[in-house]
Amino acid sequence: MHDFRRLIAWQKANALEVRMDPYIDRIMKVRPTLADQLERSVGSIASNVSEGCGRETKADFRRFLTMAIASTTETENHLIRAQQRGLITAADFESLTANTTEVRKLINGLRKSLE
């Protein structure tokens, strides 16, 4: 359907994943399970956007965008857990959560444009 690399939603999701890498590496040393969950959820966001672009129908694309939105929510949950355990600072939590929310809004807007 689209070249996913041109979608701002994918670009921002990909940037969020890259931005999260140092935090994941740090968390991995203390809480490997949490780090793994965070890595999987944040990686799933851009992956679902790109996979949806490869689908033949708008309905399929919307379904994958819905999964990407769910992954942003899961990522936010893992960030809450990391912050509560003192694994990321309050400032980093606020910044990463703001980025995650921005990505969720962009994907939601893209999803609504396909209705």
N, C-alpha and C positions, 0 to 999 in steps of 0.2 A: 504494500500500500504506500509506504513512505520510505524515504531514506532516514532512518531513525536518528542518524548523526546530526541531521538538520533541525530536529525538534529541541526547542529550548528545555522542555521538560526532561528529555534524556540527558542533555548537556549538564543541567543542574544536578540531576540524580547521579551522574557519573562523577561530577566534581565533589559531591557529598561523599561518595564512596572513597575517593582518593584522599579527601580531607580527613576521613575517619581512620585511615590506616595507622598513623602514629599512636592514636588512642587505643586502637585494637591491640597493637603490639605491646603497649604498656600494660593493658589489662590482662593480656595473655600470660604474663609472668606471675600474676596473682590469682586470677580467676579464669582459667582457660575455657571453661564451659561458657561463661558469660561472653568472653571474647569471641568464641566460635559462633554463638547465637547472634551477636551483634554483627559480625562479619557476614554471616549468611543473610540476615534481614536487610542490611544496607546494600549488599550486592544484588539482592533480588529486585530491588526497585528498578534500576536501569535495565536489568536483564528482562524483566517483564515488559517494560516499555518497548524494548527492541524486538522481543519475540512477538509482541502484539502487532508491530509494524509488518511483520512477515506473514501475517494471517490474511486470508482472502476476503473476509467480510468485516464490515464495521462492527458487527455484533461480537465477533471473536476479538477484535482489537479492543473494544470496550471491556470485555471480560478480563483481558490481561492488564488493562489499565486499572481495573478494580483491584486486581491482585497486587499491583504496584502500590496503590493507595494503602492497602492493608499492610504491606511491608513497611511503609513509612510509620504507621501506627506501632507496629511491632518494634521498629528501630527506636522510636521514642520511648517505649516501655523499657527497653534494654538500657537506654541512656539514663532513665530514672533510676534503675537498679544500680548502675555504675556510680551515679552521683551519690545515692544514699549510702553506698559502701565506701565512699571517699576515694574512689578510683579516678574520678575526674572532678575538677573544681566546679564550683557553682557558675563561674563566668563561662567556662568551657561548655558546661551543660546548657546554659542559656543560649549561647551562640550556635551550638550544634542542633539544639531543638528548633531554633529559629530557621536554620537552614532546612531542616527536615520538614517543617511546616510550609516553608516556601515551595519545596518540591511537591508536597502533597497538593497544595493549591494549584500549581501548574498542571499536574497530572489530572486533577479533578476538572479543571477548565478544558483540557484537551478531551477528556472523556465526554463532557457535556457537549462539546462541539460536534461529536460524532452521533448525537441523538437525532 
